[in-house]
Amino acid sequence: MLKEEIIDLLARKAGRDVRIPAGSDWLQKDILTVTGENLSLQTVKRMTGVLQSETIPSRTSLDIVARYLGFEDYPAVERALIRGVSDFKRDEGLVEVDLLPADTRLELRWSPDRRIVLRRLPSGECRVEEAENSKLRVGDRLTISQLTQGYPLNVREVVRDGRALGPYTAAPEYGLTFVRIL
């Protein structure tokens, strides 16, 4: 089983209790959707404690979980936990993008010198209006549920020039350094 803090991260990202069978089933499918990498349902259930097991997850499985959470690899998750970045008991800097009204503008920054400004569209997506030193470009449409300062920017889908590019994670190691509603 994973550390409780990591299971909490998975539950928060998945938006449901992953410690129950239905939540683990959903998590297994969401990991595949977000990362394009497959973990068996048995592995996910062992990692979340739904199935009791003495089996230690493989490094490959742990790295897949880390990428799902928006980190480069499992050691990056461990470092974030040590730094306290992954303390979900605090909600400062949390922006529930899904709840924002259309035309709300957001400014995001991350290391070393990345900056984007987003506008929430009536469709629920966000359009990049300004981009500095980022792989994201002006005009990109992003599907984002929430943003939290200190956590990676997890984009479920990037659409550029009408073409779906898939998920994207920015600031996987240190998280967003600045989140502001304009």
N, C-alpha and C positions, 0 to 999 in steps of 0.2 A: 504494500500500500504506500502511496505517496504521503509526504508530510501534509498535515492538516492545512498549512498555509497555501500549499500548491493546490490542494483540492478546493479550497476557498477561491483561489484564482480561477480555476476551471469552472466552478459554479457561477461565478460572477460573469465570466466571458460567455458562458453558455446561456445564462439567463434562467437557470433552473437548478434544482437540487440534483446533483450528479451522484449523490450517495444512495439513490434508489434505482431499481432496475430500469424504469422508463427513462430517467434522467441520464443514466449511463448509455442506454441505447441511443438516445438523441445525441449525446456527446460524441459517441463513436462516429456517427454520420457527419456531425458538424466538423470534426477534426479532418475528415476526408474532404469535405467541401472547402474548408478554409485553406488547408495546406496542400491538398492533392496527394497526401500520403495516407496510407491505410494502417490503422491499428486494429487488430482483431477485437471483437466485442468482448471476448474472454479477458484479453489484456486490459482493456479499459475498465472492465468490472473489477478485476484484481487491483488495478491502480487506485480506484475510487473506494475500495473497501466493500463493494457490493458482494463480491466473492472473497471469502477468506482464503488467504494463501500465504505461504512463507516465501514464495517466489519473488526474487528481486527483479524489478523491471530492467530490461537491457538498456544500454546507453542509447541505442538507436531509438527505442520506444520513448525514452526520456527526452531525447532531442526533438522528436516529433511533437510531443506535448509542449515543449518549450517554444517551438515555432508556432504552434497554435496560439500560444499566449502572447506571441509577438516578440519573442526573444530569439537571438541567434542560435543559441544552444542551451543545454541544461545548466552548465556552469554559470551562464549569464543569469538564469533564474535564481540560482543559489546566491550569487553576488547581490542581486536585487533584494532578496530576502534578508541578507545580512545587513544591507544598507537601510532596510526598513522601508524601501520604496513600495513593497507589496503589502502594506498594512491596510487592508480594506475596511478597517474600523473607522478610518477618517475619510470624509467625503469632500474635503476642501479641494477646490480646483476641479470638481466634477461638473460636467455639463452634459445633460441628457439631451442630445441633439434631436432625438425623435420627438421631444416635447416642445421644441422651439417653434415659434411661428415662422411662416414663410417670410423671406427677405431679411431674416436675422443674419448679421454678419459676425464672423468669428476670426480672430487672429490666433495663429499657432506658431510657436517657435521651438526649435530643437537644435542640439549641438551638431556640428560646430557653429554654423551660421545660417541655418535653414529657417525660412519664414514663408508662410502662406496665409492668405486671407480667403475665407470661404463665405459663400452666401447660401443660405438654406432656400431651396426651391419649393414651390407648392407640391411637387411630386414627392417630397421627402428627402430627395438627394441633396447634396451640397455641390455647388460649382466653384471651382478654383477661380478667384478673381485676380489674385496677385500671387506670384511664386518667385522666391529668391533662393537660388542654390539648391533647388529641390528637384527630384525626379518627376514630381507632379508638375503639370503645366497649366497655364491659364486656359480655361475652357474645359478641363477635365471635370467629369461628374463623378462624385464619390458617394458611396453608400456607407454611412457611419451611424452607429447607434449612440455612442457616448464617447466623451473625451475626458481624460483626467490628467491633470498636471502630474508629472513624475512617472507616468505610464506610457507605453508605446502608443503610437497612433495606429489603430487597426482599422483598415478600410476593407469592408467585405467585398466591394467591387469597384473597379476603376473603369470608366467608360471614356475613351478618347476618340474624338471624331466619329462617334457612332459605333465604335468597335469596343466590345467588352475585353478588357485586359486581365481580368481576374482580381484576386485579392492583393493588397499591398500593405506592408508594415513599414512605418517610419519610426525612427528613434528606438530601435529594439533594445539597445543596451541601457540607455540612461533615461529614456522617456522624454515626454514633452517638457520643455523648460518653462513654457509660457502658454497659457490658455486664457483668452479674454473674449467676452462678448462685446462687440463694438456698438 
